[in-house]
Amino acid sequence: MARRLLHDPDGHVRENAASALGSVAGPAAVDALLVLAADQDSRLRVQAAKALAKAADSDPRVAPQLTMLARDGEAAVRAATLSGLASAGGGPSNLRYLLLQLVNDPDPMVRQRVAVVARHVAPDAAPDILRRYTRDHDRALRRLAATDLDRLTHPTAR
């Protein structure tokens, strides 16, 4: 059912179907997500990147595909890979290197996503990443990093 919904005309239906397949994480679900991850349409690769992280521990084909998605030519796909790792409960610890390889991404959107998910995916590296980002040339990233760094160093403050 979810595999068929991957081709629904409604984007929200497709996104929920991909997410469900990532949660199921069986071989047939991963097969469908791997097809999405190789699609020419970057919107489909974004959906695959978010969903595949949920299945990373269940299938050895997932980690190499996530690595490829983290190197995708579209910034939205790279950012979605990070979002997927964070939404998968921080992702498998062996995939934290994906976050670390995107710390210096040229696209501010990807660096912003790194800042947001660092404490979930690589909590030991998060303070250094956030401190560095407080000096980034992108003003939005500097503010985001300062806020997240404050949350890390003062967890009870809001």
C-alpha positions in Angstrom: 0.0 0.0 0.0 2.7 2.6 1.0 4.8 1.7 -2.0 1.8 2.6 -4.3 1.3 5.9 -2.4 4.9 6.9 -3.2 3.5 8.0 -6.6 0.4 9.8 -5.4 -0.2 13.2 -6.9 -0.4 14.8 -3.4 3.1 15.6 -2.0 2.0 15.1 1.6 0.7 11.6 0.8 4.0 10.7 -0.9 6.0 12.1 2.0 4.0 10.2 4.6 4.3 7.0 2.5 8.1 7.3 2.3 8.2 7.9 6.1 6.1 4.9 6.7 8.3 2.7 4.6 11.4 4.0 6.5 9.6 3.0 9.7 8.8 -0.5 8.4 12.4 -0.9 7.2 11.9 -4.4 5.7 13.7 -5.3 2.5 10.8 -4.4 0.2 10.4 -1.0 1.9 14.1 -0.3 1.6 14.0 -1.4 -2.1 11.3 1.2 -2.7 13.2 3.9 -0.9 16.4 3.1 -2.7 14.6 3.6 -6.0 13.4 7.0 -4.7 16.9 7.9 -3.6 18.2 7.4 -7.2 15.4 9.4 -8.9 16.2 12.5 -11.0 13.6 14.5 -9.1 15.3 16.1 -6.1 12.0 16.3 -4.2 11.8 12.5 -4.3 15.4 12.2 -3.2 14.6 14.5 -0.3 11.8 12.2 0.8 14.1 9.2 0.5 16.8 10.8 2.5 14.4 11.6 5.4 13.0 8.1 5.4 16.1 6.0 4.8 17.7 7.1 8.0 15.0 5.3 10.0 16.0 2.0 8.3 19.7 2.5 8.6 20.1 -0.2 11.3 17.9 -2.7 9.4 19.6 -3.0 6.0 23.3 -2.7 5.0 22.4 -1.0 1.8 21.1 2.1 3.6 24.3 3.6 5.0 26.1 3.8 1.6 23.0 5.4 0.1 22.7 8.0 2.9 26.4 8.8 2.3 25.6 9.4 -1.4 22.6 11.5 -0.5 24.8 13.6 1.9 26.9 14.4 -1.1 24.0 15.1 -3.5 24.3 18.2 -5.7 21.1 19.6 -4.3 21.4 21.3 -0.9 17.9 20.3 0.0 18.8 16.7 -0.3 21.9 17.1 1.8 19.8 18.9 4.5 17.1 16.3 4.4 19.7 13.6 5.0 20.6 15.4 8.3 16.9 15.8 9.2 16.4 12.1 8.6 19.2 11.2 11.0 17.8 13.5 13.7 14.3 12.3 13.3 15.5 8.7 13.6 16.5 9.4 17.1 19.9 10.8 16.3 20.5 8.1 13.7 22.9 5.2 14.1 26.0 6.4 15.8 28.1 5.1 13.0 26.4 7.7 10.7 27.5 10.8 12.7 30.3 11.2 10.2 27.6 12.4 7.7 26.9 15.4 9.9 30.6 16.0 10.4 31.2 15.9 6.6 28.6 18.6 6.1 29.9 21.0 8.7 31.7 23.0 6.0 29.0 22.7 3.4 29.0 25.8 1.1 25.2 26.2 1.4 24.0 28.2 4.4 20.7 26.1 4.5 22.8 22.9 5.0 25.0 24.5 7.7 21.8 25.7 9.5 20.5 22.2 9.5 23.8 21.0 10.9 23.5 23.5 13.7 19.9 22.3 14.5 20.6 18.6 14.5 24.2 18.5 15.8 23.2 18.0 19.5 21.0 15.1 18.5 23.3 13.4 16.0 26.8 14.2 17.4 26.3 15.7 20.9 30.0 15.5 21.7 30.9 17.6 18.6 27.9 20.0 18.9 29.5 22.7 21.2 32.6 23.1 18.9 30.4 23.2 15.8 28.1 25.8 17.3 30.9 27.9 18.6 32.4 27.9 15.1 29.1 28.8 13.5 28.7 31.8 15.8 31.5 33.4 13.6 30.0 32.2 10.2 29.4 34.8 7.5 25.7 33.9 7.4 23.8 36.1 9.9 20.9 33.6 10.3 23.4 30.8 11.0 25.2 32.9 13.6 21.9 33.6 15.5 20.8 30.0 15.3 24.2 28.8 16.5 24.2 31.2 19.4 20.7 30.2 20.4 21.5 26.5 20.2 24.8 26.9 22.0 23.0 28.7 24.8 20.5 25.9 25.0 23.3 23.4 25.3 25.2 25.3 27.9 22.1 26.4 29.9 19.6 23.5 29.4 17.1 24.8 31.9 17.0 28.3 30.4 14.4 28.9 27.7 
